[in-house]
Amino acid sequence: MAILKIRGGDLDLVEYDFTSFHPGEHLYTDIPVVKAPVPQNGSFTVTVPARIHLSVLDMNRFSPGMPGGGGLGFALQLYSSATVSCTPGSTVIDSPRILLIEHLVAAFKAITGYSGGFIIHTHDHGKEHVGLGSTCTTASAVVSAMNEAVGRPLTNDTIRRLIGHNYVEETNEPGEIAFGFETGVGAATSIYGGMNILGDQLTHVYQHPFAEDKNVFIITPNIHAEDDNAGLEEFSLLMNRARTLDYRDRELKAYMIMMDMIPAIEKGDLKKMGDIMWEIEFRGSKRAEVQHHTFIIYQYMNALRQAGLEFVAMSSVGPSICVVTEKIEQDMKPILDAIGLEISVTTKVDNTGIRITKN
């Protein structure tokens, strides 16, 4: 793995050793437990919604291994699930995200004191690395299901913090993982549903139902060839140019969210929310994320807004574009045909959040 230089300002130049490690190493365990774990009978299935991550508030307030930065995002009716039961033996994992889950199991056991094993099966929403939160939804489902299986020693808030402080991604090194970027928006959105706003250090600031009777369309432009260095390029982007831009615009973004976005959410004014989000697309780290995909993303999003779509934004580091609108799919087709795009997912906002079933 690489050692990358990070510059956030004239007096802010550091080196980050982007080191990979094995699952179960470098655990964060300073998480409160409300009661001792007690294995329950049967299995528990937890289903959680995917998320759209609209923007980080300040890239200077987080890095791999240090969650934070604040942000906002909302939940989609696109789901991942995990089914977990207790076993006195070793843990058995049936999932394509084995390394991620092994690390979360180690963190959960270290925090709660549970000494047994688990049988874990996952099913994800199938849309990976396009801005819909495939990693955080799987993590939220697995940790929540383990929590149910041993009698809920953790609250929803501490589940969020366990995931945030132990958030990892798989690497190209066989059997190894590395810390990822984590604002906490994904886990909060999966657990609570609706629109969620987080402050620094995983603080859950605001939650509210969002666009309950509207349609959501995910559009994923095919603008990048496969690139083995894409992860390093993304890291360099987020920790350099995005940080510099957030030094300039973080106060403005926070002001717009507090003074304009939240009142618009309370009123259910989708057009106003879309106007504010469009301003944020050109501000701070969000600008760096969009321009990472070249200016064609701005051209696509501007064409969608000019066609009268109320809310248009790029999710996370993209390239997926999210549209929230009163229009139906038949209305969308001629708009997208005119600019050469297609719908990847047609769905709605999930305002319920986590669902738990005992089997």
C-alpha positions, -999 to +999 in steps of 0.1 A: +000+000+000+011+036-006+023+064+016+004+095+004+010+131+012-020+151+024-021+188+021-051+207+036-035+241+038-002+260+039+006+246+074-012+213+070+010+188+052+012+152+066+020+118+054-006+090+057+007+054+057-022+037+039-013+004+055-034-028+052-039-053+080-057-085+088-093-086+102-094-083+139-064-060+141-065-023+151-099-026+168-117+003+184-134-010+215-143+021+236-180+015+231-205+014+261-225-018+267-259-016+283-260-053+295-242-085+292-247-106+261-270-136+264-273-159+233-309-161+221-327-191+205-333-191+168-319-167+141-325-131+135-328-114+101-321-077+099-329-058+067-316-022+061-320+003+033-293+016+010-283+052+012-276+082-008-247+102+007-253+138-005-223+156+009-196+156+036-195+189+056-158+191+062-132+167+048-106+182+072-124+166+101-119+129+092-095+104+076-091+066+074-092+054+110-107+087+123-145+089+115-162+123+113-165+152+090-203+154+092-227+150+063-262+144+051-280+116+032-312+097+029-324+060+027-336+042-003-361+013-008-331-008-019-321-034+007-294-055+022-299-081+049-281-103+073-294-134+091-275-144+123-277-171+149-255-180+178-233-211+180-210-223+207-184-231+181-165-210+156-181-183+134-192-194+099-198-166+073-217-171+041-211-137+023-190-121-004-178-096+022-160-121+044-131-099+055-153-070+064-176-093+085-147-110+102-134-076+114-169-066+126-174-099+144-140-094+162-149-058+172-184-069+184-170-097+205-143-075+220-168-048+229-196-070+243-175-098+258-194-125+239-173-156+237-193-178+213-196-179+176-221-169+149-236-183+118-239-153+094-255-151+060-258-119+040-276-107+010-267-072-004-284-049-028-260-057-056-250-022-065-213-019-053-189+010-055-213+034-073-223+056-043-251+036-027-234+024+004-229-013-002-203-016+025-221+004+052-254-013+046-239-048+049-221-036+081-252-022+096-272-053+089-246-077+103-238-058+135-275-052+142-283-089+136-254-100+159-268-076+185-302-092+183-288-127+185-272-120+219-300-100+235-292-064+225-262-054+246-258-024+223-282+005+215-287+018+180-264+047+188-236+024+199-241+002+169-235+032+147-203+041+167-190+005+165-194+005+127-180+041+124-148+035+144-142+000+129-151+009+093-129-009+068-127-018+031-112-048+013-079-042-004-059-058-033-037-075-007-051-111-002-067-115+032-062-079+042-083-048+048-077-011+054-095+017+072-120+036+050-135+070+050-166+072+073-188+101+082-215+079+099-242+090+075-246+055+060-252+036+093-275+063+107-295+063+075-298+025+074-309+024+110-333+054+111-344+058+075-354+092+060-331+121+058-302+122+083-277+149+091-246+142+111-220+164+128-184+156+135-174+125+155-205+105+143-229+129+162-264+123+150-279+158+146-312+155+127-336+129+112-368+135+094-391+118+068-381+128+033-400+129-001-425+103+011-447+105-020-419+111-046-400+088-069-363+082-068-342+074-099-306+063-098-286+070-130-251+057-133-232+071-162-206+049-178-177+074-178-148+055-164-128+025-176-118+000-150-086+013-133-065-006-108-053+027-093-089+041-089-088+036-051-055+055-047-067+083-070-099+086-049-079+087-017-056+114-031-086+135-043-104+133-010-074+141+012-059+169-009-081+190-032-113+182-013-097+193+020-084+225+005-118+234-010-136+226+024-113+251+042-130+277+020-166+265+019-173+244+050-189+273+069-212+281+039-222+244+035-230+241+073-250+274+071-270+263+041-279+230+057-289+246+091-307+277+078-321+265+045-321+227+040-336+217+074-365+242+071-371+230+036-372+194+048-396+203+076-419+219+050-416+191+025-404+216-001-386+194-026-378+221-051-362+243-024-342+213-012-331+207-047-320+243-052-299+241-020-284+208-030-275+222-064-255+250-046-237+224-025-227+205-056-204+234-065-190+239-030-160+225-011-153+188-012-185+181-032-171+201-061-139+180-060-159+148-059-180+158-089-150+171-109-132+138-102-155+124-129-148+153-153-172+181-161-195+157-180-212+150-146-221+187-142-234+187-178-256+157-171-270+170-138-276+205-153-295+189-182-317+170-157-324+202-138-332+221-169-357+194-178-376+203-146-365+176-122-367+190-087-338+173-069-306+163-087-274+153-069-244+130-071-242+104-044-209+101-024-179+101-047-202+089-075-206+084-103-243+077-096-267+106-100-298+106-078-330+123-090-359+128-066-390+140-084-428+138-088-423+125-123-429+088-131-406+065-150-424+070-183-418+108-180-381+102-173-374+081-204-375+109-231-355+132-208-328+106-204-329+096-240-321+131-251-288+132-231-278+095-236-285+082-200-304+053-186-321+045-153-302+020-132-326+018-103-362+030-099-373+033-062-385+055-035-372+069-002-373+045+028-386+064+058-387+034+081-351+022+085-341-010+101-364-040+101-358-070+125-374-104+122-369-134+145-370-167+127 
